[in-house]
Amino acid sequence: MGKDCGKHGDDDLRRSCRRLLAILVVLALTVGVVALIVYLVLRPTHPRFYLQDASLRQLDLSNATTSTSTSTLLSTAIQVTLASRNPNERVGVYYDRLDVYASYKYQQLTVAASLPPAYQGHGDVGVWSPVLAGPNVPLAPYLADALRQDCQAGYLVLQVKLDGRVRWKVGSCVSSHYHLFVTCPAFLVTAGGNGAPGAAGFRFQTTTYCHVEV
């Protein structure tokens, strides 16, 4: 008799666990379907980013020699001004993580600078002006040669890149995280070729529209 009561108790516990699991699964599916419907109805547009300014403070090539080899090092410092606008009428954007750095021909030149988290409401505009620095970054020989040629020509193109995580806000509902990747070309020119790398003489040419992926 006691064994039968124990067996019935175990069966009841299993049934209760299965019901609870089924309820949780249904609840998760319902939340997912609602989120999908909201997304499909509102179709949030990715934020628009613009590079408004880039002030080159340092661009110095140097050679580092060891007993076995010689390598080229680049020290860079550049202050950039980035602006973003939320074009959505009913969707806000949480910028939970924003890291920005400069690159040249796909090689990262500066340490990533972390921007403060921010919230951008409907139609709001945000502006950041970080200083990006990269001391003694090793350059491949072909990149060092390309950089010297660009400086001699008086026309230098750097890429300002932003890597981050964003969430969408619709009313009181907030989405999960999405990866944000932004690439902004920085066109720097001189009045004439100066014959060698260096920050002197280079000026930001024009505001540029950034490519945004979410």
Salt bridges, closest charged atoms under 4 A:
ASP11 OD1 - ARG14 NH1 3.06
ASP12 OD1 - ARG15 NH2 2.30
ASP96 OD2 - ARG167 NE 2.57
ASP96 OD2 - HIS177 NE2 2.77
ASP99 OD2 - ARG97 NH1 2.90
ASP145 OD1 - ARG148 NH1 3.37
ASP163 OD1 - ARG97 NH2 3.09
ASP163 OD2 - HIS179 NE2 3.07
GLU213 OE2 - HIS211 NE2 3.23
